[in-house]
Amino acid sequence: MTTTYEALAEPTRRQILDLLRLRPRMVGELVDALGMSQPLVSKHLRVLREAGLVSVRQDAQRRWYEIQPEPLAEMAGWLAPFQQMAEAQFDRLETLLTELQEKENDDGQGTGNR
């Protein structure tokens, strides 16, 4: 069975999820949007289904693929502490850059008045 992380490691599968995020789609629509062969798109959809990221709904002869948000929400929860860590680092960088800019401005004011 494919894990969420394994499924999302492939850029094409992320593209498929981006397309399905907007609305459910049939394979043909995904083929046209991605510019890939139908068998290749179907292979990626199978991996996404196995990981629980998409589901398929039969409507007469058509099969509609739609995103399943639960695994993504679980992943977002796992990633949240890392995002907070990155934001804290950016905050520290912003503080440092502000301090350096203020120091540069203070140093520049003293030399221009001589």
Short mmCIF file of the C-alpha atoms (twelve columns), coordinates in Angstrom:
data_MODEL
# 
_entry.id   MODEL 
# 
loop_
_atom_site.group_PDB 
_atom_site.id 
_atom_site.type_symbol 
_atom_site.label_atom_id 
_atom_site.label_alt_id 
_atom_site.label_comp_id 
_atom_site.label_asym_id 
_atom_site.label_seq_id 
_atom_site.Cartn_x 
_atom_site.Cartn_y 
_atom_site.Cartn_z 
_atom_site.pdbx_PDB_model_num 
ATOM 1   C CA . MET A 1   0.000   0.000  0.000   1 
ATOM 2   C CA . THR A 2   1.244   3.458  -0.913  1 
ATOM 3   C CA . THR A 3   1.601   5.991  1.881   1 
ATOM 4   C CA . THR A 4   0.496   9.602  1.585   1 
ATOM 5   C CA . TYR A 5   4.128   10.717 1.572   1 
ATOM 6   C CA . GLU A 6   5.113   8.274  -1.173  1 
ATOM 7   C CA . ALA A 7   2.164   9.351  -3.301  1 
ATOM 8   C CA . LEU A 8   2.979   13.046 -2.883  1 
ATOM 9   C CA . ALA A 9   6.664   12.558 -3.674  1 
ATOM 10  C CA . GLU A 10  5.827   12.472 -7.388  1 
ATOM 11  C CA . PRO A 11  5.290   15.952 -8.926  1 
ATOM 12  C CA . THR A 12  2.714   14.691 -11.431 1 
ATOM 13  C CA . ARG A 13  0.535   13.365 -8.631  1 
ATOM 14  C CA . ARG A 14  0.740   16.734 -6.895  1 
ATOM 15  C CA . GLN A 15  -0.384  18.348 -10.165 1 
ATOM 16  C CA . ILE A 16  -3.333  15.967 -10.314 1 
ATOM 17  C CA . LEU A 17  -4.305  16.908 -6.761  1 
ATOM 18  C CA . ASP A 18  -4.060  20.598 -7.669  1 
ATOM 19  C CA . LEU A 19  -6.484  20.004 -10.539 1 
ATOM 20  C CA . LEU A 20  -8.852  17.955 -8.375  1 
ATOM 21  C CA . ARG A 21  -8.742  20.594 -5.659  1 
ATOM 22  C CA . LEU A 22  -10.728 22.853 -7.981  1 
ATOM 23  C CA . ARG A 23  -13.423 20.259 -8.822  1 
ATOM 24  C CA . PRO A 24  -13.938 16.554 -9.549  1 
ATOM 25  C CA . ARG A 25  -12.692 15.522 -12.987 1 
ATOM 26  C CA . MET A 26  -12.755 12.627 -15.402 1 
ATOM 27  C CA . VAL A 27  -9.561  10.965 -16.601 1 
ATOM 28  C CA . GLY A 28  -9.883  12.583 -20.028 1 
ATOM 29  C CA . GLU A 29  -9.871  16.045 -18.503 1 
ATOM 30  C CA . LEU A 30  -6.743  15.215 -16.516 1 
ATOM 31  C CA . VAL A 31  -5.068  13.781 -19.630 1 
ATOM 32  C CA . ASP A 32  -5.755  17.020 -21.521 1 
ATOM 33  C CA . ALA A 33  -4.656  19.265 -18.656 1 
ATOM 34  C CA . LEU A 34  -1.426  17.336 -18.017 1 
ATOM 35  C CA . GLY A 35  -0.554  16.544 -21.635 1 
ATOM 36  C CA . MET A 36  0.124   12.905 -20.748 1 
ATOM 37  C CA . SER A 37  -1.138  9.584  -22.011 1 
ATOM 38  C CA . GLN A 38  -4.288  8.103  -20.503 1 
ATOM 39  C CA . PRO A 39  -2.493  4.977  -19.196 1 
ATOM 40  C CA . LEU A 40  0.098   7.101  -17.404 1 
ATOM 41  C CA . VAL A 41  -2.534  9.354  -15.812 1 
ATOM 42  C CA . SER A 42  -4.517  6.269  -14.777 1 
ATOM 43  C CA . LYS A 43  -1.391  4.821  -13.162 1 
ATOM 44  C CA . HIS A 44  -0.920  8.002  -11.101 1 
ATOM 45  C CA . LEU A 45  -4.612  7.989  -10.153 1 
ATOM 46  C CA . ARG A 46  -4.312  4.389  -8.973  1 
ATOM 47  C CA . VAL A 47  -1.428  5.364  -6.661  1 
ATOM 48  C CA . LEU A 48  -3.436  8.314  -5.329  1 
ATOM 49  C CA . ARG A 49  -6.460  6.043  -4.736  1 
ATOM 50  C CA . GLU A 50  -4.317  3.466  -2.914  1 
ATOM 51  C CA . ALA A 51  -3.008  6.232  -0.656  1 
ATOM 52  C CA . GLY A 52  -6.567  7.396  0.049   1 
ATOM 53  C CA . LEU A 53  -5.963  10.806 -1.508  1 
ATOM 54  C CA . VAL A 54  -8.611  10.482 -4.219  1 
ATOM 55  C CA . SER A 55  -11.803 8.542  -4.661  1 
ATOM 56  C CA . VAL A 56  -13.626 7.541  -7.813  1 
ATOM 57  C CA . ARG A 57  -17.367 7.862  -8.386  1 
ATOM 58  C CA . GLN A 58  -19.074 5.950  -11.193 1 
ATOM 59  C CA . ASP A 59  -21.696 7.900  -13.153 1 
ATOM 60  C CA . ALA A 60  -23.048 5.666  -15.939 1 
ATOM 61  C CA . GLN A 61  -20.001 5.191  -18.210 1 
ATOM 62  C CA . ARG A 62  -18.010 8.014  -16.647 1 
ATOM 63  C CA . ARG A 63  -15.659 7.829  -13.692 1 
ATOM 64  C CA . TRP A 64  -15.225 11.016 -11.684 1 
ATOM 65  C CA . TYR A 65  -12.131 11.447 -9.543  1 
ATOM 66  C CA . GLU A 66  -12.287 13.688 -6.520  1 
ATOM 67  C CA . ILE A 67  -9.876  14.654 -3.792  1 
ATOM 68  C CA . GLN A 68  -10.184 13.202 -0.294  1 
ATOM 69  C CA . PRO A 69  -8.985  15.850 2.179   1 
ATOM 70  C CA . GLU A 70  -8.577  13.669 5.275   1 
ATOM 71  C CA . PRO A 71  -5.054  12.355 4.548   1 
ATOM 72  C CA . LEU A 72  -3.940  15.861 3.603   1 
ATOM 73  C CA . ALA A 73  -5.330  17.279 6.839   1 
ATOM 74  C CA . GLU A 74  -3.426  14.610 8.757   1 
ATOM 75  C CA . MET A 75  -0.232  15.542 6.906   1 
ATOM 76  C CA . ALA A 76  -0.831  19.249 7.551   1 
ATOM 77  C CA . GLY A 77  -1.141  18.501 11.258  1 
ATOM 78  C CA . TRP A 78  2.156   16.653 11.223  1 
ATOM 79  C CA . LEU A 79  3.865   19.499 9.312   1 
ATOM 80  C CA . ALA A 80  2.486   22.313 11.518  1 
ATOM 81  C CA . PRO A 81  5.324   22.237 14.103  1 
ATOM 82  C CA . PHE A 82  7.897   22.438 11.298  1 
ATOM 83  C CA . GLN A 83  6.102   25.406 9.789   1 
ATOM 84  C CA . GLN A 84  6.092   27.128 13.188  1 
ATOM 85  C CA . MET A 85  9.830   26.455 13.492  1 
ATOM 86  C CA . ALA A 86  10.480  27.945 10.035  1 
ATOM 87  C CA . GLU A 87  8.344   30.999 10.822  1 
ATOM 88  C CA . ALA A 88  10.274  31.547 14.053  1 
ATOM 89  C CA . GLN A 89  13.540  31.444 12.113  1 
ATOM 90  C CA . PHE A 90  12.199  33.964 9.603   1 
ATOM 91  C CA . ASP A 91  11.102  36.206 12.472  1 
ATOM 92  C CA . ARG A 92  14.627  36.072 13.932  1 
ATOM 93  C CA . LEU A 93  16.106  36.862 10.520  1 
ATOM 94  C CA . GLU A 94  13.743  39.805 10.096  1 
ATOM 95  C CA . THR A 95  14.730  41.138 13.535  1 
ATOM 96  C CA . LEU A 96  18.423  40.799 12.711  1 
ATOM 97  C CA . LEU A 97  18.032  42.545 9.353   1 
ATOM 98  C CA . THR A 98  16.065  45.378 10.967  1 
ATOM 99  C CA . GLU A 99  18.770  45.810 13.612  1 
ATOM 100 C CA . LEU A 100 21.502  45.851 10.952  1 
ATOM 101 C CA . GLN A 101 19.591  48.380 8.871   1 
ATOM 102 C CA . GLU A 102 19.053  50.620 11.893  1 
ATOM 103 C CA . LYS A 103 22.747  50.394 12.773  1 
ATOM 104 C CA . GLU A 104 23.723  51.227 9.199   1 
ATOM 105 C CA . ASN A 105 21.367  54.223 9.222   1 
ATOM 106 C CA . ASP A 106 22.783  55.422 12.563  1 
ATOM 107 C CA . ASP A 107 26.370  55.057 11.315  1 
ATOM 108 C CA . GLY A 108 25.555  56.843 8.061   1 
ATOM 109 C CA . GLN A 109 24.042  59.868 9.787   1 
ATOM 110 C CA . GLY A 110 27.185  60.617 11.780  1 
ATOM 111 C CA . THR A 111 29.577  60.630 8.806   1 
ATOM 112 C CA . GLY A 112 27.522  62.906 6.546   1 
ATOM 113 C CA . ASN A 113 27.630  65.931 8.896   1 
ATOM 114 C CA . ARG A 114 31.375  66.502 8.933   1 
# 
